[in-house]
Amino acid sequence: MLERIRSDFVANVSHELRTPITIVRANAETLINGAIDDPEYGPRFLSAQIFASGLASKKGLQATLSIVSLWIY
């Protein structure tokens, strides 16, 4: 039972951390492919999409560290 909970936890954490990183990577690729030169879409990708994904990654990591600290103590 405990092993199943640990396995599910690792799978969920992995997903929660990979999703924003994948979004950042896709947006960076879009910028490299020319969106950075587009006056309408370049700033949107830089300011909204990538920044929001970075915040989501940070929140996911903070939540994970909080849960892990509960397990340790």
N, C-alpha and C positions, 0 to 999 in steps of 0.2 A: 504494500500500500504506500509506504513512505517513498519507495523508489519510483513509483508511478507519479507521485506528486512532484518529486524532484525533476523527473523527466519532462513532465508537462510544463513546469516552471521554466526550465532551460529552453524549451521550444518556444514558449510565449515571449520570453525575454529576447531570444534571438530574432524572432519576428519583429518585435517592437523596435529593436535597434536597427535592423536591416532596412526596414521600410523607409524611414527618413533619409538614410544614407543612400539608398537607391534613387530616391527623388532628387537629392542633391547631385548625384552623378548624372542622371538623365538631364537635369537642367544645365549642368556644366557642358554636357555634350551639345545641347541645343545652342548654347552661347558660342561654343567653338565652331559650330556649323553655320554661323552667320547671324544669329539673333542678336548678338551684342551690338552689331552695327545698325540694327533696326531701331529707330528712335521711339517707337511705340512699345515694342516687346522687350527690348534689351533691358531697360530699367525695371520693367515688371518682373522679369526673371531674377534679376539681381536682388531687388529689394524685397519682394514678397515671397516668392517660392523658396529660394535657397535659405533665406533668413528664417522663415517659418519651419522649414525642415530641420534646421539647426536647433531651434528651440524645442521641437518635438524630440529630437535625439537627447538633448540635455535633460528634459523632463523624464524621459524613459530611463535614462541612466540613473538619475537621482532616485527614482522610485525603486529601481532594482537594488541600488545600494542600501536603501532604507530597509527593504525586505531582507536582504542578506544580513544586515546588521542585527535584525531581530532573531534570525536563526543562530547567529554566533553567540548571542548573549542569552 
